Amino acid sequence: MLSLEAPLVAVLWQRALAHAHGIRLTPMLDVGLALACWVIYVLDRTLDTFSVQSSGELDTRHLFYHRHRRVLLLGVMPPVLLALGWMAFWVIPQGVLWQAVGLALLVALYLASFSSQGSRVSRDVFVSCAGLGGIILISRMPTPAGYRLTLSLLVLAVMVLSFLRQLDLRMGQVLPKEITAALLFAMGCTTSTRFLAMPETILEPILESLLLALLFACNLHGISCHEQAADRKNRHPQLVFGTLIFCLAVFGFARSGVLENSLRGPALAAFGAAALHSMVHLFRRRLSIDAYRVLADLVLILPLPLVWV
C-alpha cells in the first residue's frame, strides 16, 4: 500500500553494486535513493487515479492513493521534497547530484507521458518545454560527454514516443510503460556507483544498467500481465528468456576478462533473480495477485548474496 518495496529493492541493489565495484557509499546516499524512489512511485500511482471516471475501476493499491491523494500531494510530498532538496545541495556529492538531475528530467517526461492526464495540447507543450529545457541543461552538465549524449538521446526518444502516443500510434506496443519504468529504475539504482566507480569506458555502466532494467522489466511486466490477464502475457516468457541469456552472456564475458570483473557478481545475481522469477510466473495460476506481487518483488533481492561470492 505504501510502496515501500521499491525503495528497499533499490537500496539493496545499490549496496550490492557498490560492493561489486569495491566502493563505499555514505548512508545518506541510501536515504536519498530511497526517498527519491518512493516519491516517484507515489506520484506515479497518485497521478494514475486522476484518469479514471469511477473509483470502482481502481485496484486496491490505486484505491488507497485515490482516497488519500490530497494528503499525499499537499501534506506528505512537500516536506519529503524539501528533505531531498537539502540532501541534494548539502549532502550528495556534486557528480552524483548532476547525474540524478539528468535522471529526474527523464522521470518528469515519463510521468507527463504515461501518468498525468490532461488535454493533448497542454501535455504536448509540457513535454516539449521539459524536453528542450532538459537537453539544454544536460549540455551544460559537468559530466562526461558520453553520459551527456546518452541522456540527450533518451530525452529525445521519450519526447518522440510521447508525441506518437498522442497521435494514437500505439506507443504502448513500441515502449510499454513497464519497460520504461524498469529502465528508469535501473538507472536510479546505478547512479551512485556509475559516478563513484569512475569507469574507463561507458560500456560497463550501460551493460550494468541493462542487466537491472531487464530484470526489473520482468518483474513489472509479469505483475501487469497477471493483474490484467491480457493476451500479451504470451510475450512474457520471451522477455524472461532474453533476460536469462543476456545475464549469462555478461557473466561469461566478465569471467573471461573481456568485460570488467565488477560485472560478474551483478550478472550472476540478476540471472538468479530472473530464474526465480520464471518459477514464480510458472505457478502464477495458483497464486493470488497479491501473493504473486510479493513473490515477484522478493525474488529480486533473494539472490543478491551472490554478488559477495
DRENNU-883849 format. One line per 4 residues: for each residue x, y, z negated of C-alpha. Coordinates in Angstrom, 1 decimal. Example, Ala and Ser with C-alpha at 12.3 -4.5 7.8 and 13.67 -1.06 7.14 Angstrom:
! residues 2
12.3/-4.5/-7.8 ~ 13.7/-1.1/-7.1 .
END
This chain:
! residues 309
0.0/0.0/0.0 ~ 2.7/2.5/-0.9 ~ 5.1/1.5/2.0 ~ 7.9/0.7/-0.4 .
9.0/-2.4/1.5 ~ 10.5/-0.4/4.4 ~ 12.9/1.8/2.2 ~ 14.0/-1.4/0.4 .
14.9/-3.1/3.7 ~ 16.7/0.0/5.0 ~ 18.8/0.4/1.9 ~ 19.8/-3.3/1.6 .
20.8/-3.4/5.3 ~ 22.7/-0.1/4.9 ~ 24.6/-1.7/1.9 ~ 25.3/-4.8/3.9 .
26.7/-2.8/6.9 ~ 28.9/-0.8/4.6 ~ 30.4/-4.0/3.2 ~ 30.9/-5.3/6.7 .
32.8/-2.1/7.6 ~ 34.7/-2.0/4.3 ~ 33.5/1.4/3.3 ~ 32.0/2.7/0.0 .
28.7/4.6/0.0 ~ 27.6/7.0/-2.7 ~ 24.3/6.1/-4.4 ~ 22.8/9.4/-3.1 .
23.1/8.1/0.5 ~ 20.9/5.2/-0.5 ~ 18.4/7.6/-2.2 ~ 18.4/9.8/0.8 .
17.8/7.0/3.2 ~ 15.0/5.5/1.1 ~ 13.2/8.8/0.7 ~ 13.5/9.7/4.4 .
12.3/6.2/5.4 ~ 9.3/6.4/3.0 ~ 8.3/9.9/4.2 ~ 8.3/8.7/7.9 .
6.2/5.7/7.0 ~ 3.7/7.7/5.0 ~ 3.4/10.4/7.7 ~ 3.0/7.8/10.4 .
0.3/5.9/8.7 ~ -1.5/9.0/7.5 ~ -1.5/10.6/10.9 ~ -2.9/7.3/12.3 .
-6.0/7.9/10.2 ~ -6.9/11.1/12.0 ~ -7.5/9.3/15.3 ~ -10.4/7.1/14.0 .
-14.0/8.0/14.1 ~ -15.0/6.0/11.0 ~ -13.1/4.6/8.0 ~ -14.6/1.2/8.8 .
-12.2/0.9/11.7 ~ -9.1/1.0/9.4 ~ -7.3/-1.9/7.8 ~ -6.6/-2.0/4.1 .
-3.3/-0.1/4.3 ~ -4.6/2.7/6.5 ~ -7.8/3.0/4.5 ~ -5.6/3.8/1.4 .
-3.9/6.6/3.3 ~ -7.2/7.8/4.7 ~ -8.6/8.2/1.2 ~ -5.5/9.9/-0.2 .
-4.2/11.8/2.7 ~ -4.8/15.3/1.2 ~ -3.0/14.3/-2.0 ~ -0.1/12.8/0.0 .
0.2/15.6/2.6 ~ -0.3/18.5/0.2 ~ 0.8/17.2/-3.2 ~ 3.4/14.5/-2.6 .
5.2/15.4/0.7 ~ 6.3/18.9/-0.2 ~ 8.4/18.0/-3.3 ~ 9.8/15.0/-1.6 .
10.8/17.1/1.4 ~ 12.3/19.7/-0.9 ~ 14.4/16.9/-2.5 ~ 15.6/15.7/0.9 .
16.5/19.3/1.8 ~ 18.5/19.7/-1.3 ~ 20.4/16.5/-0.7 ~ 21.0/17.5/3.0 .
22.7/20.7/2.1 ~ 24.5/19.9/-1.1 ~ 25.0/16.1/-1.3 ~ 25.1/14.4/2.0 .
28.4/14.6/4.0 ~ 28.2/17.0/6.9 ~ 28.8/14.4/9.5 ~ 26.1/12.1/8.2 .
23.8/15.2/8.0 ~ 24.2/16.1/11.7 ~ 23.5/12.5/12.7 ~ 20.4/12.5/10.5 .
19.3/15.8/12.1 ~ 19.6/14.3/15.6 ~ 17.6/11.2/14.5 ~ 15.0/13.5/12.9 .
14.3/15.1/16.3 ~ 13.6/11.7/17.8 ~ 11.3/10.8/14.8 ~ 9.4/14.1/15.3 .
8.9/13.2/19.0 ~ 7.8/9.7/18.0 ~ 5.2/11.0/15.6 ~ 4.0/13.5/18.1 .
3.7/10.9/20.9 ~ 2.3/7.9/19.0 ~ 0.7/9.1/15.8 ~ -0.6/12.6/15.9 .
-4.0/13.0/17.7 ~ -4.8/16.3/19.3 ~ -5.5/17.8/22.7 ~ -3.3/16.8/25.6 .
-2.2/20.4/26.2 ~ -1.2/21.1/22.6 ~ 0.7/17.8/22.4 ~ 2.5/18.3/25.6 .
3.5/21.8/24.6 ~ 4.8/20.5/21.2 ~ 6.7/17.6/22.8 ~ 8.2/19.9/25.4 .
9.3/22.5/22.9 ~ 10.6/20.0/20.4 ~ 12.4/18.0/23.1 ~ 14.1/21.0/24.8 .
15.0/22.6/21.5 ~ 16.4/19.3/20.3 ~ 18.6/18.9/23.4 ~ 20.0/22.4/22.8 .
20.6/21.6/19.1 ~ 22.3/18.3/20.0 ~ 24.6/20.0/22.4 ~ 25.9/22.2/19.6 .
26.3/19.4/17.0 ~ 29.9/18.8/15.7 ~ 29.7/15.2/16.6 ~ 31.5/13.0/19.3 .
30.5/13.7/22.9 ~ 29.3/10.1/23.4 ~ 26.9/10.4/20.5 ~ 25.5/13.7/21.7 .
25.0/12.3/25.2 ~ 23.2/9.2/23.8 ~ 20.9/11.3/21.7 ~ 20.1/13.7/24.6 .
19.2/10.7/26.8 ~ 17.0/9.3/24.1 ~ 15.2/12.6/23.7 ~ 14.6/12.9/27.4 .
13.4/9.3/27.6 ~ 10.9/9.9/24.7 ~ 9.7/13.0/26.5 ~ 9.2/11.3/29.8 .
7.3/8.4/28.2 ~ 5.2/10.7/26.2 ~ 4.1/12.5/29.4 ~ 3.4/9.2/31.1 .
1.2/8.2/28.2 ~ -0.8/11.4/28.5 ~ -1.3/10.6/32.2 ~ -2.7/7.2/31.2 .
0.1/5.3/33.0 ~ 0.1/2.5/30.4 ~ 3.0/3.8/28.4 ~ 2.3/1.1/25.8 .
3.5/-1.6/28.2 ~ 6.6/0.4/29.1 ~ 7.7/1.0/25.5 ~ 5.3/-0.3/22.8 .
5.1/1.6/19.5 ~ 6.6/-1.3/17.6 ~ 9.8/-1.3/19.8 ~ 10.2/2.4/19.5 .
9.7/2.3/15.7 ~ 12.2/-0.5/15.4 ~ 14.9/1.4/17.3 ~ 14.5/4.5/15.2 .
14.5/2.4/12.0 ~ 17.7/0.7/13.1 ~ 19.4/4.0/13.9 ~ 18.4/5.2/10.5 .
19.9/2.2/8.8 ~ 23.2/2.6/10.7 ~ 23.5/6.4/10.3 ~ 25.9/6.5/7.4 .
28.1/3.6/8.5 ~ 28.2/4.9/12.1 ~ 29.8/8.1/10.8 ~ 31.9/6.9/7.9 .
33.3/3.8/9.6 ~ 34.7/6.1/12.4 ~ 34.7/3.5/15.2 ~ 37.2/4.0/18.0 .
34.5/3.5/20.7 ~ 30.7/3.9/20.9 ~ 30.2/0.3/22.0 ~ 30.3/-1.2/18.4 .
27.8/1.3/17.0 ~ 25.4/0.7/19.9 ~ 25.6/-3.1/19.5 ~ 25.1/-2.8/15.8 .
22.0/-0.7/16.3 ~ 20.7/-3.0/18.9 ~ 21.1/-6.0/16.6 ~ 19.0/-4.4/14.0 .
16.5/-2.9/16.5 ~ 15.7/-6.3/18.0 ~ 15.4/-7.9/14.5 ~ 13.0/-5.1/13.3 .
11.1/-5.3/16.6 ~ 10.4/-9.0/15.9 ~ 9.1/-8.0/12.5 ~ 6.8/-5.2/13.7 .
5.7/-6.9/16.9 ~ 4.9/-10.1/15.1 ~ 2.8/-8.3/12.4 ~ 1.0/-6.4/15.1 .
0.2/-9.5/17.1 ~ -1.0/-11.4/14.0 ~ -3.3/-8.5/12.9 ~ -4.8/-7.9/16.4 .
-4.8/-11.5/17.6 ~ -4.1/-10.0/21.1 ~ -3.1/-11.7/24.3 ~ 0.4/-10.0/24.1 .
1.3/-12.5/21.3 ~ 2.4/-14.8/24.1 ~ 5.3/-12.4/24.7 ~ 6.4/-12.5/21.1 .
8.3/-15.8/21.4 ~ 10.3/-14.3/24.3 ~ 11.3/-11.4/22.0 ~ 12.4/-13.7/19.2 .
14.3/-15.9/21.6 ~ 16.1/-13.0/23.2 ~ 17.0/-11.7/19.7 ~ 18.5/-15.0/18.8 .
20.6/-15.2/22.0 ~ 21.8/-11.6/21.6 ~ 22.8/-12.2/17.9 ~ 24.7/-15.4/18.9 .
26.5/-13.6/21.7 ~ 27.6/-10.7/19.5 ~ 28.7/-13.1/16.8 ~ 30.7/-15.2/19.3 .
32.4/-12.2/20.8 ~ 33.2/-10.8/17.4 ~ 34.6/-14.1/16.2 ~ 36.8/-14.4/19.3 .
38.2/-10.9/18.9 ~ 36.5/-9.4/21.9 ~ 34.4/-7.2/19.6 ~ 35.3/-5.7/16.2 .
35.2/-8.2/13.4 ~ 32.8/-5.9/11.5 ~ 30.0/-7.1/13.8 ~ 30.4/-10.7/12.8 .
28.6/-10.6/9.4 ~ 25.7/-8.4/10.6 ~ 25.2/-10.6/13.7 ~ 25.1/-13.7/11.6 .
22.7/-12.2/9.1 ~ 20.5/-10.9/11.9 ~ 20.5/-14.4/13.5 ~ 19.4/-16.0/10.3 .
16.6/-13.4/9.8 ~ 15.3/-13.9/13.3 ~ 15.4/-17.7/12.9 ~ 13.4/-17.5/9.6 .
11.0/-15.1/11.3 ~ 10.4/-17.7/14.1 ~ 9.5/-20.2/11.4 ~ 7.1/-17.8/9.7 .
5.5/-17.0/13.1 ~ 5.2/-20.7/13.9 ~ 3.0/-21.2/10.9 ~ 1.1/-17.9/11.3 .
-2.3/-19.6/11.8 ~ -2.1/-21.0/8.2 ~ -1.2/-17.5/6.8 ~ -3.4/-14.6/6.0 .
-2.5/-11.2/7.4 ~ -1.2/-10.1/4.0 ~ 0.8/-13.3/3.5 ~ 2.3/-13.0/7.0 .
3.3/-9.4/6.4 ~ 5.0/-10.2/3.1 ~ 6.9/-13.1/4.5 ~ 7.9/-11.2/7.7 .
9.4/-8.5/5.5 ~ 11.0/-10.9/3.2 ~ 13.0/-12.8/5.9 ~ 14.6/-9.5/6.9 .
16.6/-9.4/3.7 ~ 17.0/-13.1/2.7 ~ 20.0/-13.8/5.0 ~ 21.9/-10.6/4.0 .
24.3/-12.6/1.7 ~ 25.7/-14.0/5.0 ~ 27.4/-10.6/5.5 ~ 29.5/-11.3/2.4 .
30.6/-14.8/3.7 .
END
